[in-house]
Amino acid sequence: MRILLYGGSFDPPHYGHMNNLRAAAARVCPDRVVVMPAGVSPFKQGTSAPGPLRVEMCGCFAELAREMGFGLEVSGWEVEQAEQGRKNYSVLTLEKLARENPGDELYLAIGSDMLLRFDGWHRWEDILRLAHLVVTSRNIGDDPALHAKARQLDASGARILFAPVEALPMASSVLRTRLAAGEECENELPVSVRRVIRREGLYTKGDEVTNESETGKRACAQPAE
């Protein structure tokens, strides 16, 4: 069985996230996708929405699971770890998945910007041992640098895969600003996400961040000294 791990802050999850996951899933054809909202990152101050609500909003990925025919699990494990005062590292999440699914093939979806800094992640060699990387290339013209980095990290060329994706120009930070200004962001946010935002009054002016991660991009990097 192939299991694809897709992490991030998802604060909030938007169609750009869905677009990248679609590309990664098309590349490896997973039997199951585990969407994992990040808890505490060593590098980020916090998120605007509490962890349990980010987990709930990630239910929007069920639409893509039905479309592509893979099983979906939205896991609150990293959020629960954060609630216990533990920082998140992707290698620990992958070790958990490996223990629970012995013999299965693990894949980790990351963005192209993350690959370029991947050797700064906590125990990055163990990540490559545990899982294949599936890199969604979003930036036009970045392929030469990406492939050079991939060769540097994995000379065999077997552990790092590329999934081309047509970039969607949206970012959670920009959407939070627009939501605080009273916009609905219908073109960027799934209906189920907007429903939670309205119900909970998320992303209004004056929101303070929690002690959770701003993004899952560096949730596996070395903690700051």
C-alpha positions as CSV (number, residue, x, y, z in Angstrom):
1,M,0.0,0.0,0.0
2,R,1.2,3.5,-0.8
3,I,0.6,6.2,1.8
4,L,1.1,9.9,1.0
5,L,1.7,12.3,3.9
6,Y,0.6,15.9,3.2
7,G,1.4,18.4,5.9
8,G,1.1,22.1,6.4
9,S,-0.4,24.8,8.7
10,F,-3.6,24.9,6.7
11,D,-4.5,28.3,8.2
12,P,-6.8,28.1,6.4
13,P,-6.7,25.3,3.8
14,H,-7.4,26.7,0.3
15,Y,-7.6,25.6,-3.3
16,G,-3.8,26.0,-3.7
17,H,-3.3,23.3,-1.1
18,M,-5.8,21.1,-2.9
19,N,-4.1,21.8,-6.3
20,N,-0.7,20.7,-4.9
21,L,-2.1,17.6,-3.3
22,R,-3.8,16.7,-6.6
23,A,-0.5,16.9,-8.4
24,A,1.4,14.8,-5.8
25,A,-1.4,12.2,-5.7
26,A,-1.4,12.0,-9.5
27,R,2.3,11.4,-9.5
28,V,2.4,8.5,-7.0
29,C,-1.3,7.1,-7.1
30,P,-1.5,6.6,-3.3
31,D,-4.0,4.2,-1.7
32,R,-4.3,6.6,1.2
33,V,-3.5,10.2,1.9
34,V,-2.8,11.4,5.4
35,V,-3.4,15.2,5.8
36,M,-1.6,16.4,8.9
37,P,-2.1,19.9,10.1
38,A,1.1,21.0,11.9
39,G,1.2,21.7,15.6
40,V,4.3,23.5,16.9
41,S,7.1,24.5,14.5
42,P,10.5,25.4,15.8
43,F,10.6,28.4,13.4
44,K,7.1,30.0,13.4
45,Q,5.4,32.0,16.1
46,G,1.9,30.6,15.7
47,T,-1.3,30.2,13.8
48,S,-4.4,32.3,13.8
49,A,-6.9,29.4,14.0
50,P,-6.6,26.8,16.8
51,G,-5.4,23.4,15.9
52,P,-8.7,21.5,16.2
53,L,-10.4,24.0,13.9
54,R,-7.6,23.6,11.3
55,V,-8.1,19.9,11.5
56,E,-11.9,20.3,11.0
57,M,-11.3,22.7,8.0
58,C,-9.1,20.1,6.4
59,G,-12.2,17.9,5.9
60,C,-12.4,19.9,2.6
61,F,-9.8,17.4,1.2
62,A,-12.5,14.7,1.2
63,E,-13.8,16.3,-2.1
64,L,-10.5,15.6,-3.8
65,A,-10.3,12.1,-2.3
66,R,-13.6,11.3,-3.9
67,E,-12.5,12.8,-7.2
68,M,-9.2,10.8,-7.3
69,G,-10.3,7.6,-5.5
70,F,-7.9,7.5,-2.7
71,G,-8.6,6.9,1.0
72,L,-8.3,10.0,3.2
73,E,-7.3,10.5,6.8
74,V,-7.2,13.9,8.4
75,S,-5.0,13.4,11.4
76,G,-4.9,15.6,14.5
77,W,-1.8,13.8,15.8
78,E,0.7,16.7,15.4
79,V,-1.9,19.1,16.9
80,E,-2.3,16.8,19.9
81,Q,1.5,16.6,20.3
82,A,1.5,20.4,20.4
83,E,-1.1,20.5,23.1
84,Q,1.2,18.3,25.2
85,G,4.0,20.8,24.7
86,R,6.0,18.9,22.0
87,K,7.4,20.4,18.8
88,N,6.7,18.7,15.5
89,Y,9.2,17.1,13.3
90,S,8.2,15.3,10.1
91,V,10.6,12.5,10.8
92,L,8.6,11.7,14.0
93,T,5.4,11.7,12.1
94,L,6.9,9.4,9.4
95,E,8.2,7.1,12.1
96,K,4.7,6.9,13.6
97,L,3.2,6.0,10.2
98,A,6.0,3.4,9.6
99,R,5.2,1.7,12.9
100,E,1.5,1.6,12.2
101,N,1.8,0.5,8.6
102,P,4.7,-2.0,8.4
103,G,5.7,-2.9,4.9
104,D,3.8,0.0,3.3
105,E,5.5,2.6,1.0
106,L,5.6,6.1,2.5
107,Y,5.7,9.3,0.5
108,L,6.0,12.9,1.8
109,A,4.7,15.7,-0.4
110,I,6.7,19.0,-0.1
111,G,6.9,22.2,-2.1
112,S,9.8,23.1,-4.3
113,D,11.0,25.8,-1.9
114,M,11.2,23.2,0.8
115,L,13.4,20.9,-1.2
116,L,16.0,23.6,-1.7
117,R,16.4,23.8,2.1
118,F,15.7,20.2,2.9
119,D,19.1,19.4,4.3
120,G,18.4,21.9,7.1
121,W,15.5,19.7,8.3
122,H,15.8,17.7,11.5
123,R,17.2,14.2,10.6
124,W,16.6,14.7,6.9
125,E,18.6,11.6,6.1
126,D,16.2,9.5,8.1
127,I,13.3,11.2,6.3
128,L,14.7,10.0,3.0
129,R,15.2,6.6,4.4
130,L,11.6,6.4,5.6
131,A,9.9,7.9,2.6
132,H,10.1,9.1,-0.9
133,L,9.8,12.9,-1.4
134,V,7.2,14.1,-3.8
135,V,8.1,17.6,-4.8
136,T,5.5,19.8,-6.4
137,S,7.3,22.3,-8.6
138,R,5.4,25.6,-8.5
139,N,7.9,28.2,-9.6
140,I,8.4,28.7,-13.3
141,G,12.1,28.2,-14.2
142,D,13.1,26.6,-10.9
143,D,13.6,23.1,-12.3
144,P,17.4,23.2,-12.9
145,A,18.0,24.2,-9.3
146,L,15.6,21.6,-8.0
147,H,17.1,18.8,-9.9
148,A,20.6,19.8,-8.9
149,K,19.5,19.8,-5.3
150,A,17.8,16.4,-5.7
151,R,21.1,14.9,-7.0
152,Q,23.0,16.4,-4.1
153,L,20.5,15.0,-1.5
154,D,20.0,11.6,-3.2
155,A,22.6,10.5,-5.7
156,S,20.7,7.4,-6.6
157,G,17.8,9.5,-7.9
158,A,15.3,7.0,-6.5
159,R,14.0,8.8,-3.4
160,I,13.0,12.1,-4.8
161,L,10.1,12.4,-7.3
162,F,8.8,15.5,-9.1
163,A,5.2,16.3,-9.6
164,P,4.6,19.2,-12.0
165,V,1.8,21.5,-10.9
166,E,0.3,24.7,-12.4
167,A,0.7,27.3,-9.8
168,L,-2.3,28.9,-8.2
169,P,-1.4,32.4,-7.0
170,M,-2.7,32.3,-3.4
171,A,-1.3,32.1,0.1
172,S,-2.9,31.6,3.5
173,S,-1.3,34.8,4.9
174,V,-2.9,36.9,2.1
175,L,-6.2,35.2,2.5
176,R,-6.2,35.9,6.3
177,T,-5.7,39.6,5.5
178,R,-8.5,39.6,3.0
179,L,-10.8,37.7,5.4
180,A,-10.0,40.2,8.2
181,A,-11.1,43.0,5.8
182,G,-14.4,41.3,5.3
183,E,-13.9,39.5,2.1
184,E,-15.4,36.0,1.6
185,C,-12.6,34.6,-0.7
186,E,-15.1,32.4,-2.5
187,N,-12.7,31.7,-5.3
188,E,-9.9,30.5,-3.0
189,L,-11.7,28.7,-0.1
190,P,-13.9,25.6,-0.3
191,V,-17.4,26.1,1.0
192,S,-16.8,23.8,4.0
193,V,-13.8,26.0,5.0
194,R,-15.8,29.2,4.7
195,R,-18.6,27.7,6.8
196,V,-16.2,27.0,9.7
197,I,-14.6,30.5,9.4
198,R,-18.1,32.1,9.6
199,R,-19.3,29.9,12.4
200,E,-16.2,30.5,14.6
201,G,-15.5,34.1,13.6
202,L,-12.0,33.3,12.5
203,Y,-9.5,35.7,10.9
204,T,-11.2,38.8,12.1
205,K,-9.2,42.0,12.8
206,G,-7.2,41.8,16.0
207,D,-6.9,38.0,16.0
208,E,-3.9,36.9,18.0
209,V,-1.8,33.9,17.0
210,T,-1.7,30.8,19.1
211,N,1.5,28.9,20.0
212,E,1.1,26.7,17.0
213,S,3.0,26.7,13.8
214,E,2.4,29.2,11.0
215,T,3.2,26.5,8.4
216,G,4.2,22.9,8.1
217,K,6.9,23.9,5.6
218,R,9.6,23.9,8.3
219,A,8.0,21.8,10.9
220,C,10.8,19.4,10.4
221,A,13.7,21.8,10.5
222,Q,16.3,22.1,13.2
223,P,15.0,24.1,16.2
224,A,16.4,27.5,16.7
225,E,19.0,27.8,19.4
